[in-house]
Amino acid sequence: MKILYFAWLKSKIGADEEEVSPPAGVSTVSALIDWLVARGPRFADAFEHREVIHVAINQRYAHPGDPVGPDDEVAFFPPIAGG
């Protein structure tokens, strides 16, 4: 699974992307975030306010209960402001 991080998530985690292999039980966006948070303080800090973080799976907006799989590209990004 490829994970992309944008804006302050990238800054807090210290990477803009990574390849990961979550355990088999990680099958939803919410479970993926839980697994990432358990990886250490950088991830826990980045996802501290997960309710404001947006996610896309294979370049389509997704929700916490949506499924994720090993071949997916998952992007996490903060709210987008415009003017």
C-alpha positions in Angstrom: 0.0 0.0 0.0 1.3 3.4 -0.9 0.5 6.3 1.5 0.8 9.9 0.6 0.9 12.7 3.2 0.3 16.4 2.4 0.8 19.8 4.1 1.2 19.6 7.9 0.7 15.8 8.0 3.9 15.6 5.9 5.7 17.9 8.2 4.7 16.1 11.4 5.4 12.6 10.0 8.6 13.7 8.2 7.8 12.0 4.9 5.6 12.8 1.9 5.0 9.2 1.0 5.8 5.6 2.1 5.1 2.0 1.2 3.6 0.0 4.0 2.3 -3.5 4.6 -0.4 -3.2 7.4 -1.5 -6.5 9.0 -4.5 -8.3 7.5 -7.0 -6.9 10.1 -6.4 -3.4 8.7 -9.2 -3.3 6.1 -10.8 0.2 6.5 -9.5 3.8 6.5 -10.2 4.0 10.3 -8.3 0.9 11.0 -5.4 2.1 8.9 -5.3 5.4 10.8 -5.4 3.4 14.1 -2.5 1.3 12.9 -0.5 4.3 11.8 -1.0 6.0 15.1 0.3 3.0 16.9 3.6 3.2 14.9 4.9 6.1 17.1 4.6 9.6 18.4 5.0 11.3 15.0 2.0 9.5 13.6 0.0 10.0 16.8 0.7 13.7 16.7 -0.2 14.0 13.0 -3.5 12.2 13.4 -4.4 13.7 16.8 -7.3 15.5 15.2 -8.3 12.9 12.7 -11.8 14.3 12.4 -10.4 17.2 10.2 -8.2 15.0 8.0 -9.5 14.2 4.6 -8.6 10.9 2.8 -8.6 9.7 -0.8 -8.2 6.1 -1.9 -6.9 5.8 -5.5 -7.6 9.5 -6.0 -11.3 9.4 -4.9 -12.5 10.9 -1.6 -13.1 8.3 1.0 -14.7 7.9 4.5 -13.5 6.2 7.7 -15.4 3.1 7.1 -14.4 2.7 3.4 -12.3 -0.4 2.6 -8.5 -0.3 1.9 -6.3 -3.0 0.4 -2.7 -3.7 -0.2 -2.7 -2.4 -3.8 -4.4 1.0 -2.9 -2.9 4.4 -2.9 -4.1 6.3 0.2 -3.7 10.0 0.5 -4.1 12.0 3.8 -4.5 15.8 3.6 -5.9 18.6 5.7 -9.0 20.6 4.8 -8.5 22.7 1.7 -9.1 26.4 2.0 -9.8 28.5 -1.0 -10.8 32.0 -1.9 
